Amino acid sequence: MKGQHEEKITPERLIEASDAVLMALQEHAREIGGGPISPLALHGSSVQPACLADFTRYEVEEATAFLMRMGMLELPRTV
């Protein structure tokens, strides 16, 4: 299927990435303050929490989507 990502993520890695995403958001809120931010905006940025360093962008995307499906994360709305 065109446009489908070829990379796979194991269930264990998905849980690890999800934990890292939640920790990164908590750390960002504690250290930087301000409003909600997308985990993808943190990944690879100058303010990226260390807990995201071992994960690829794809893994962070998948973890973010998983957390949203579980109702544990809601991304900020853009205007």
C-alpha positions in Angstrom: 0.0 0.0 0.0 1.5 3.3 -1.1 2.4 5.7 1.7 2.4 3.0 4.4 5.3 3.0 6.7 7.6 -0.1 6.4 9.0 0.2 9.9 7.5 -2.0 12.6 7.3 -1.6 16.3 7.0 -4.5 18.8 4.4 -4.3 21.6 7.2 -4.0 24.1 8.9 -1.2 22.3 5.6 0.6 21.9 5.0 0.5 25.7 8.6 1.7 26.3 8.1 4.6 23.8 4.7 5.4 25.4 6.3 5.6 28.8 9.0 7.9 27.5 6.4 10.1 25.8 4.5 10.6 29.0 7.7 11.2 31.0 8.9 13.7 28.3 5.6 15.7 28.6 5.8 15.7 32.4 9.4 16.8 32.3 8.6 19.6 29.8 5.7 20.9 31.8 7.8 20.9 35.0 11.0 22.4 33.5 9.7 24.7 30.8 6.1 25.3 31.9 3.7 26.7 29.4 0.8 25.0 27.7 0.5 21.5 26.2 2.9 20.5 23.5 3.0 17.6 21.0 5.6 15.0 21.7 6.6 15.2 18.1 7.5 18.9 18.6 9.8 17.9 21.5 11.5 15.0 19.6 14.7 16.3 18.0 14.3 19.8 19.4 16.7 21.8 21.5 14.5 21.1 24.5 14.0 17.4 23.9 13.9 15.5 27.2 16.6 12.9 27.5 14.1 10.1 27.9 13.2 10.5 24.1 16.8 10.2 22.9 16.7 6.4 22.4 13.5 6.5 20.2 13.0 7.2 16.6 10.5 9.8 15.3 8.4 6.9 14.0 8.4 5.3 17.5 7.3 8.6 19.1 4.6 9.0 16.5 3.3 5.4 17.1 3.5 5.9 20.9 1.6 9.2 20.6 -1.1 7.7 18.5 -1.4 4.7 20.9 -1.8 7.0 23.9 -4.4 9.0 22.1 -6.4 5.9 21.3 -6.2 4.9 24.9 -7.5 8.3 26.0 -4.4 9.0 27.9 -3.2 11.9 25.8 -4.9 14.7 23.9 -2.9 16.8 21.6 -3.2 20.6 21.8 -5.5 22.1 19.1 -4.0 24.5 16.6 -6.0 27.5 15.5 
